[in-house]
Amino acid sequence: MDGQPVAVVGTTYMSAEFQRLYFDRPNVYVWDQDLAQIHSAGLNMIRTGWWTGWDKLCDENGQPYERTLRTLEAYLMTARKNGLPVQFNFFAFLPDVLGGVNSYLDPEAVRRQKTLIRTVVERFRDVPWLAWDLINEPSISQHLWTMRPNGDPIEQEQWNEWLNRRYPDRAGLAAAWNLPISQVQGPVALPEDIDFAERGMYVGHNSLKVYDYYLFAQDVFANWVQSMREAIRSAGSRQLVTVGQDEGGIQDRLSPAFWGRNVDFTTNHSWWLNDYVLWDSVLAKQPGEAMLIQETGLQRELNLDETARRTPENEAALLERKIAASYIQGSGAIEWLWNTNSYMTESNETPIGAVLPDGTEKPEATVLRGYAAFSRSLGAHLRNPQLPAVAIVTSQAAQFSVVGGLQLEAQQKSVRALAYNDRLTAYAIAENQIDKLGTPKLVILPSAQALTEKAWSALLQYADQGGNLLITGPVEYDEHWHRAGRLAQLKLKGRAEPLTYHNASMQLNDRAVALSFDTQKQTWLDALHFDDGSTLKEIQYGKGRIFWAAYPVELAEGTQAAADLYADVAGRLGIAPAFDVESRVSPGVLIYPTELEDSVMYVMVSDAAEDATIDVGDKLTGARFSLLLRSQHAAIAVIGKREKKVVAKYGF
C-alpha cells in the first residue's frame, strides 16, 4: 500500500472451521496458528471473507451486528500480528438481497447492501493493508454461473428502460432483432432459456436479442460495482477495491472489460482451463490496470473407481505452472486454498488445499514457499511493463452470441499459436475497449465472423494511421448478424459463403499450408471466396496495411496453421521474437519475455512430456541463461538491463 511494486504470492484462508468459528465465536488461537504458518511460508497476502450466512452477520436492514465487527477486528489484528495484508470479500456468487427481490436492481436490496459495506468500511477505513473484494465469482441472477435473466418484475422493467435508451425507435429494435414490429410494441419480454440455445431458431425462437441482454447485464453489474465503490469511498476509505471474478468473466459472464473501470485492479480465478492459463492472464488484463490471479488451484480429478488420477506431486506441478503464468501481464497469484476443507461434500473439492486436516503439508505448500521466496526478489523489478508489439482484438459481437464458444476457441488458439509456436508475445483488447488499443505493430482479429461497426471503424482507422491489421476469415456480420458489406467497403472482390468442406489450403508466398475443419463447426462458420482465387490478401490502406486471410484459421484443427500465418505476416513487418534459443524447443514449452523498466522477465512453462534443456539469449540485453526445465514444471528468470545477467530466478 506504500506505492511500491509487489509480487503477490498469497493464499485464501478459509480453514475447515473458519466459518463455524466466525459465526459462533472468534477463535483467535486457531487463527493465530494458521496465519503464523502462512507467514512463515513467506506468503504476502491472504484473501478471506463472507461466502454465506449474511443473516447471521447483520440485521434485516443490512446493519452489521457489533459482534460481527468485533470478530472482524480480532481477525484483522491477528493478520496484522503475523504481517499479512488482507483482501476481504463481502459477498459470493450473488449479493444477498437482504429481504429484497433482485440483488442488483431492487433499490431496497442495494440500500441494505450499502449499509452493510459502508458500516464495515467505516470501522476499518484507516487500515492501510486492507483491500475490499466486493463479490466472489459473481453471476447476474439466481441462475448461478450462467448469463440468464432473473425473471423478476424489477428486471423486466429495467430491461425495457434499457432497450428504450438503446433503441429510441422501436422500428430500429425490430430491425436489429429481425422481428415484426408488432412483437416489440409495448413491454418486451426478457430472453427465455431457448433463446440462448444454438438451435433455438429451428423452433421459432430468434436468438438475436441475446446480445442485447448480455450488454444489459454487463451494464447492470458495472453500475452495481460503481455504486458499492462509491459507498466505500463515502465512508472515507481510500483502500483498494476489486471484484473476484473467475474464468467465466472472460467467457460469457460478467466481464472485467465492463466493470474493470470501476475497480482498482482486475482479477481472474484460473481454475478449470488448464490448457489456457496464458489466455487466462492475457484476457483478464485490462488496459492501464493491474491484474491479479486469484483462487488459482486445481480440482481433484477422479478415475471411474473414485481414486485420484493425479499424484500429489503432479497436482503441485500444475499449480506451479499456473502461478508462473500469473506473472505474465499480472502481479502474481493467490492460491485456493491453504487449509483443506474437510467439511466439503463434493469429491472433486474435498482435497483442495495446501495443508491437510491433520496439519501435514502437501507438495503444493512447497511450491508456494518457493514462489514466496522468489517474490521477495522480484517485487523491486515490477515497474513500467512495456506492451508487446502484437495485439489481439476479441469480438464480443461473436462472444456474446449463441455460438460464442467459437470466438473463445479462436482467442485461445490465437494466444497459444503466437506464444508457444511463434515465440511472440501479445496483449488483448476486448471489443468494447477498442478505444484503448494503442499503437501495436500488428493487430490480429481472429476468426471474428461478426463485429460492431464501432470496432470495425476503429480498426480501419488504426490501419489508416499506419498500423498493420490481420483479419482471419470473414467479418461480414454486425452484432445482430446482419450483413455489413465490409469486403465491398475495402473494394475487395469476393463474398462470404458457408464453410462446407473439411479440407482447404492457404497459400503463404511459395508454400501451401493445409487446413482441416471439424464438420460440426461448419454449421456456423463462413469462409471468404475471393474472386481471383487467392487465400491471403494484402492491401495498402492509408499509411498502413491490411492482411486478410480467406479462412478462419484459428478454428481449423490444431494451432499450426494459425502459427504459420502469424509468422509469415510478422516476418513481413519485421516483428521477431525477443530472444533466440540454441536448441530446438518443443511447442509445448512456453518462453514468454516481458520487458520491464530495469529488467526483462522470462516466464517458462512446460506442457511437454519431456524435460527440455533451454539456452536463451535475450536480444535486448545480450545476456544468456540456460536451465533444464523439467517436464510439466515452470521456471522464471529476471535479467537486469544494467547487470546484463540473471538477477532473480525461480525453478533453476
N, C-alpha and C positions, 0 to 999 in steps of 0.2 A: 504493500500500500504506500510505500515511500517513493514510488515512481521508478524504481529500478527494475530492469527486466528480471523475470522469474521463470525458471523452467519448472513446471509443476509436475511432481510425481506424488500423487496422493491416493487416498482410498476413501470409500464410503463406509462410514461407521454406523452400522445398524446391527449390533450384536444380537445374538439369539434371544436375549432377554431385554433388549433396549426398549421396545415398545411397551412391554408389560411393566417394566420398572418406571418408564416415563409416566405412564398413566397412574400407576398405583402409588409409587413414591420414588423419589430420586435416590439411586444407589451410587453415591459419588465414589465409593470404594471400587465398585466394578468399573465405572467409567475411568477412574484414575489408572487402574491396572491396564486396561485396554489401550488407552491413549498413550500411556507411558511406553507400551510395547510398540505402538505405531511410531512414536517419536524416536525410539531407539533404533528403529529400522531406517531412519533418515528421511521418512516421508515429510512433505512440507505443506500438506493441505488435507483437510478432511471435509467430506460432504455428508450432511445428515439432514434431518428434518422430520416433517409430519407427512406420512404416507396415507394415514387413515385415522378415523376416530376423532374428527374435529368436534363432535358434540361433547366429547369429554374434556376439550380444551377451552371452550368458550360457551357463553350463554346463547340464547336464541337470537340475540341482536348482533352476534359476532364479537362481543366483548370478551377478551381472554380473562379467565379467572386469575386471581393473584397467585394461586398455587402454580398455574401454568408458567407465569412469568418468572417466578422464583425458581422453578425447576430448570427453565432455560438458562437463567442466570447461573445456577450451580453448574450446569453443563459447560457454559462458556468459560467460567472461571477454571474449571478442570482442564479444558482445552488450552487456556492461556498458561496455566501452570506447566503444561507439557509442550509449550512452544508450538502449538498447531493452529494456524489460521483456519477459520470455519466458513464453509459455504452452506447456508441454511435454506432448506426447501419448505415452502409454505403449503403447497397443495400437490396432489398427484393425479395424473390422468385426466381429471375433470375437476374444476374448482367446486367445492361444496356449495350447494345452493343455500344452505343455512335457512331452510324453510321456504325458499323461493321456488321458481319454476324452471328458469333457464339460467345456466351457470354464467353465461356471458352477456345476456340481453335483458334479464329481469332486473330492473333498477333496484329492487329491494335486496336481491341476492348480491348484486355488485356493491351496494352500500354496506352490507354486513361484511363482505369480504374485505373491503377497505378498512372497516373498523378493526377487524382482526389484524390486518397487516400494519396499519398505522399505529395501533396501540403497542404492538411488539417492537416496531422500529423506534418509536419514541423512547422506549425503555433502554434500547441498546444502540442508539444512533451515534454515539461517540466512541464505539468500539472500532478501532481502525483496521483490525484484521478480520473483520466480519463482512461477508458478502451475502446477498439475498438471491435465491433462486425462486422465482415466482411459482413455477409449477413443473413437476417432473413428468416428462413424456406426454404432453397434452394432446387430447382429442377434442373435436369440435362439439361432440354431443354424447349422449348416454350410450351410443353405439361405439364403444371404445375401439381405438386403433383403426378406425375407418373414417372416411370423409363422407358421412351420411348425415342427413338432417336430423335434428332432434324431434321435429314434428309438432312442437307446441304452438299455441296461438301467437305468442310473442315473436317467435322466429318467423312464423308465416307473415306477420305484419311487417317486420323489419326487412324481410326478403323482398316484399313488394315495394317498400320505400326505396330500397337499394336499386331495384330494377327501374323505378321511375326516374331516379337520378341518372342512371347509366343510359337509359333509353327513354328520353322525354317523349318521343314519338312512338306510339305502340306499333305503328306500321314498321318502324325500324326493328323493333323487337321481333315481330312476326317474321320479317325477312331474315334476321340473324338465325332464328331457330327453324326456318323453313316450315312455318306453320300458317294455316289460315288465320287471318287477323281476328276472327271470331273466337279463337282459342286463347287469345291473350287479352281480351277485353275483360275488364273487371279484375278481381284478385287472381293472381297466377299461383297455382299450387307449387309447393316445393317438389323437387325431383323425388320420384319413387325409386325403390331398390332396382327395379327392372331397367330404369333409365341408365343405371351405371353398368349394366351388363353389355358385353361386347356385341351381342347379337340381339339386343333389345329391339332394334329397328325391324327385325323379322317378325315381330309380333305387335307391330304398330306403336312402338314407344321410341320416339325420337330422342336421341341422346345429346343433342346439341346444347341443351340447357345446362348440361353437367359442367361445362367450362365456366359458365357464369356463376354456378353455385360454388365452385372452387374459389373463385375470386371473392365472392361474397363472404365465404367462411374465413378466408385469409384476412379480409378487412375487419371482420368481427373480432377475431383473435388479436390482431395487431392493435386495435382500439382498446381492447381489454388490457393488454400489456402496457400500453401508454397510460391508461387510467390508473393501474396499480403502481406504475413507476411514479406518477405524479403524487400518489398517496404517500409513497416513501419519501419523496423529496419534500412534501409539505410537512412531514414530521421532522424535518431538519437534518435528514441523513444525506451524506454525500457518498455513501458506500456503493460499491459496485452492484449492479443488478443484471440478472441474466434469466434465461429460460432453458431448462434442461431437456431439450428435445432429443429424440432418438433418430434412428436412420429413416423413419417414416417422414421426417421433416424435409429430407432431400429427395423424397419419392412422391407421395401423393397425399401428405397430410399437412399440418400447419408448419409453414416453411420459414426458416431464418431469412430467406430472401425478402420476406414481407415484414416480419416482426423484428428483424435484426436492427433496424434503425432506432428502435425504442429500448435497446439494452446496451450495456457497456461492453459485452463480449458475447459471441455466439458459441454454441456448443453442439456436440453430436455424441450420441451414445453408440459407439461402434460395437455391435452385438452379434447380429446374425450373419452378415455378409462377409464371411471370412476371406473370400476371394477378391474383395473390393475394398480393402481397408485404405488403400491410397485414394480411391474415389471418395470414400467417406470424408477424408480430410479436405480434399480439394473442393468438393461441392459444398461442404459446411462453411468453409471460409467465405466471409463476405467482404467486399471491397472496403478497405480502410479500417477494419475492425479486427481485434484479437479473436482467436478461436481456441477453445479448449475441448479436447476429447474427454468426455465423462462416462462413467459407468461402462468402461470397456472391460471385457472379460469374455467368458465363453460358457455356453450351456453344456451340460453333460450329455454326450451322445451315447445311446444305448444300442446294444445288439438285440436281436429278437428275443433272446432269453433273459433280457434285462441286465446283462452285465455291461460294464463300461467298455466302449470301443477304444477310447484314448487312455494311455497311461498317464499318471500324474505328471511325468516328465514331458510328455507330448503336449499336454494341456499348458504347461508352463512355457513351452516353446512358442505356442500360438499367442499367448499373452505377450511374450517378448516381442513378437513381430508386430502386434497391434500397437504396443506402446512406442516402438520405434517409428512407425508410420505417423503417430500423433505429432511428431516434431516437424512433419512436412506441412508447412503453412500453418502450423499450430504451436501451442505453448506447452505441450505435454499432455499428460493423461491422469485421470482419477479412476482407479480400478474399482470394480464392483465384485467383490465385497471383502472386507477384512475378516470378519467373523462369519464362518459358515452358519446359516440359519437352520438349525436342526428342527425347527417347528414347521418348516416349509413342507407342504404335502406333495408337490409336483416333483417327480423323479428327476426331471432334467435340471431343476433348480436347487434341489436339496444340497448338492455338494459344492455349490458356488461359494467361494471364499478362500482366503489365503491361510486361515487358521481354523483348524478343526475344533469341534466342541470340547475335546479333551485337552486343548491348548497346544497341541503339536502343530508345527508349520508344514504346509505343503510346499513343493518346489516353487510355486508361484511367489511365495514370500521372498525367496532368494532372488528371483528376477526383480522384484520391487526394490530390494535392498541395493542391488547393482545399479539400477536406474537412479535411485535416490542419490547415491554417491556421485554418479556422473552429473546429475543435475546441478550439484553444487559448483562444479567447474564450468558448466555450460552457461549458467544464467548471465554472466557478465558479457557474453557474446551475442545475446539475443536482441540486437539493435538494428533497426533500419533494414529489414529484409527487402531485397530487390525483386521486383516482379519478373517472372520468366518472359522469354521472348514470344511465347505462344499462348494464346487464349482460346478456350473452348466456350462457345456460346450455346446455352441449352435452350431448347424450345419448350416453354410452358404451354404453348398452344397445343402441342402434341402430348406433353406430360400430363396435363390436366384434362385428358380425354379418356374415353373408354378403352383406347389402345395405348395408354401411357406406358405400359411395360416395354414397348418397342423403343421409346425415347430413352428410357432408363438403360436399356441394354446398349443403345448407341453411345450414351455417355460413358458407361463403364468400359466398353471396349475401346473407345477413343482414348481415355486416360491410360489404359493398360498398353495399347499399341504404341503410344508416344513414349511412355516412361520405360517399359520393360523391353520393347523391341527396338525402338529408335534411340533410346537413351536421351530423350529430350524432356524437359520439364515444361509444365503448363499451369495456368490458373484458370478458373472457371468463372463465367459471368452468367447469371440467370437472366432470362429474357426481360423481366421487369426491372432489372438493374443495368440495362444496356447503356444508360447514360454514364455509367461508371466504367466503361470498357477500357479507357486509357488508350495508349498507343503501342500495342504489341507489334512485332514484326509480321506476325501471322495470326489470323483468326480462323478457327475451324468451326463450321456449323455442321455437326454430324447428323446425317440422316433425319433431318427435321420433319420433312413432309409438310408440316404446317407451321406458320409463323405469323405473328401480328404485323400489321402494316407499319406500326411504330418501330418495331425491332428491325424489320426489313429496311426501312428507310435509313435507320441509324447505321446499319452495316454498309449500305451503299455510300453513305456519307463518309464513313471510315475509309473505304476504298478510294473514294474520290479525292480525299485529302492525302493520299499516299500510302494507305495500308494495303495489305495483301489478304484476300479473303478466299478461303477454300470451302466450297459447298459440295456436299456429297448427296446425290440423289435429288429428286425434285423438292421444291418448296412452293408448289403451285397452289397451296391452300392457305386461307386465313384461319383465325382461331375458331371459326364456326364451320370450317371445312368447305368453304365456298371457293370457287376458282378465283385466283388473284392475278393471273396473266403475267407472271414475273419473268418468264423466258422472253416474252414479247417485249417487255419493258427494257430488256438489255439487248433487244434486236437479235436474239439468238433464234435460229430457225429450228424448230423441233416441237416436241409435245411430250407431256407426261402420259404414261399409259400403265395399266396394271402389270405388275411383275408376275408373269405366269409360268416362268421356267425355273429349273433348278440350277442350271449351269450357265455361266457367262464369262467373258474375259474383258479385261480393261488394258488398254494399250498405254504403256508408260515409255515414252521415247522409242527405243528399238526392241522392247520386250513386252510380252503379254503376261498379265497377272490373272491367274484363274480365280473365279469366284463361284461359290455354291451357296444357294439359299434354301433354307428349310421350307418345305412346301406349306407348312402350317402358317408361316408368316405371309405367304403370298396373298392370303385373303385380304390383307390390309396394305401391303406395300405397293408403291408405284416406282417406276424407273423412268428415266428420260430416254427418248429416242431422238437424237439429233439428226437432222435431215441429211447431213454429209456422212453419217455413219461413224463419226468419232465418238470416243468414250470419255475423253477428258478435254474440255475446252479451256483455253487461256485467252483472256481478252484484256486489253487496256481499258481502265475505267478511271477517267480523270487522271490524277497523278499516280494512281495505284493499279493493282491488277486483281482480277477475279479468276479463280480456277474453279471449274465446275465439272465434277465427275458425274457421269450418267447414272451410276448405281449407288444405292445406299450401302456403301462398302462396310460400314460398321455393323450392319445387320447380316452380312454374309457369315458363314461358319468360320470360327476361329478369328484371330486378330491379324494374321499375316498380311492379308490384302490391304487392310487399313494402314498397317505399318509401312508397307511398300509405297502406297500413295503418299503418305505424310513425308516419308524420307525423300521421295522424288521432289515434291514441292518445296520442302525445306531446303534441299540442296540447291535448287534454282535460286533461292532467296539468300543463300549464304548463311543459313542457320545450321549450326553444327553442335554436337554435344560439347559440354563444358569440360570434358575430360577425355583421356584416352586410356585404354586398358591393354596391357601387354599380351594377354592370352584371351582366347575365346571364352566368353562367359555365357552361360545358359540364359535364354529369355525368361527363365523362371527366377532369375536373380535381379532384383531392383537395385540400381545405384542412382541415387537421387541427390544432386547437389543443390544447396540454397546459398546464394551469396548474401552475406550479412555485412554490416558496416566495417568490422575489423577482421572478418574471417569468412571461410567457406565451410559449411557443414554438409557432410556426406552421410546420408542415411542409406544403409544397405540391408535388404531384407531378402531372405532366401525362401522361395516357394518351390525349390527344386529338390529332387530326391537324393542328389549327390552333394558332397562337400565341394566347395569351389575355392580355388586359390585366386585371389584378386590382387592385381597390381595396378593401382590407379595413379595416373598423372594428371594433376589439376592444371589446366591451361592458364588460369588467371594468375596463380602464384608460382607456377613452375615446380611445386613440391610434389613428391611422390610418397605413397604409402602402400604397404602390402599386408595382407592378412589371409588366414584361412577361415572362410565363412562356412560354418557348419550347416549342414542341410536343415532347413526349416527353422533357422535361427536368425538373429539380426545383429548388426553392429553399427556404430556411429563413429565418425571421425570428424574433428573440427580442425581445420588448417588455419593458422594465423597468417594474415596477409603480411604483417611485418616480419614475423618469425620465419615464414615460409617452411613450416613444418607442423606436424600434428601437435596441438596444444591441449586437446581434451579428447577422450575416447571412451567408448563403451564396447564391450564384447570381444576385444582382442588386445 
